[in-house]
Structures are given as C-alpha cells and as structure tokens.
Amino acid sequence: MGITVFADVDLMPEETQLDFSSHRLPPASKLGTVGLWVGLHGESFLSAGMHHLEARFDYHLLREQLKAEGINTMNPFSNFEFLRQAFTEGERWQVNPARAEKLLAAKLITPEQFDKFMKEGALGSHLENLQRHGGFKGFNQKSVSAVISATDPRREHFAAAH
C-alpha cells in the first residue's frame, strides 16, 4: 500500500477553474477553514503538524476503541455501505500570539476571535477514520467540504459523537 497526500486548499468560486499547480493563487481577502488553520498554526508539514491524518480502519471497531479512551468521533461525513468516514473531535492547540496578531492586523480575524484564540486556543488536529469496501468508487467532495467547514476554528465546537 502506498501513501496518498491530499493537500486541501480554500478556493473562492472564481478560482475553481484556475490551474493553481502552475499559476499562483492571489492573496486571500478572506480565509476559509484551511487558510485560517494555516494562519493560526503554520504550514502543515513545516511547522504545525497535520490538520488531519486519514488511515483505513475497521470503522466501527475504531470508534469503540477511541470512545473507550475518551476520544469522541464527529458524525460521519460519508456513511455508505462502501465508504465510511469520520473525524475525531479536534484537539485544541495553543495559538502563537504573533500568528494571531498578524491575522488580526490583516483584518482576517476579528478582535473577538483573536481574544478567543488567545484564551482557548483553536482546533488543531483530527484523525480521520476511513473504511472502504469494494475499491475506490469516487471522491465524496460535497461531504469532504462540509466536514472541513465543520472544523473551522471560528465555529463553536461541541461533542457530536454517537
């Protein structure tokens, strides 16, 4: 088995037709989940770690084992017979004040968000529980986008485990 890397980026609707592998994206005037996460924690591979690590598991067994260790899982974002996926609830990480100050100065976060990130930290890393049966049957883009949005550090986060 090989390793696959999915590099998530935030795209504005007008950017979805750009080939950003060969053309630089313009600086963002607002941040999506991924851009904010990078702004708060750093470039994933170089300084922050990973937003999430996905691995293939026995979906239900892993949820039970994690729950026994006090680790809750969010509601699944793919729940088909051939594909099940869910994130664990995110760890809360301390935010480097210099990073948050830079975002505040650029008006990419509000003063209230700055204060909250300084007091409470911001969502950091998740483990993605993936179980696939019958081979690859496509990429569940709509649900992936929804779960990335659900992990936005600006949102309130409550236990969603079942």
C-alpha positions, 0 to 999 in steps of 0.5 A: 500500500502506498501513501496518498497526500491530499493537500486541501486548499480554500478556493473562492468560486472564481478560482475553481477553474484556475490551474493553481499547480502552475499559476499562483493563487492571489492573496486571500481577502478572506480565509476559509477553514484551511487558510485560517488553520494555516494562519493560526498554526503554520504550514502543515508539514513545516511547522504545525503538524497535520490538520488531519491524518486519514488511515483505513480502519475497521470503522466501527471497531475504531470508534469503540476503541477511541470512545473507550479512551475518551476520544469522541468521533464527529458524525460521519461525513460519508456513511455508505455501505462502501465508504465510511468516514469520520473525524475525531473531535479536534484537539485544541492547540495553543495559538502563537500570539504573533500568528494571531496578531498578524491575522488580526492586523490583516483584518482576517480575524476579528478582535473577538476571535483573536481574544478567543484564540488567545484564551482557548486556543483553536482546533488543531488536529483530527484523525480521520477514520476511513473504511472502504469496501469494494475499491475506490468508487469516487471522491465524496467532495460535497461531504469532504467540504462540509466536514472541513467547514465543520472544523473551522476554528471560528465555529463553536465546537461541541461533542457530536459523537454517537 
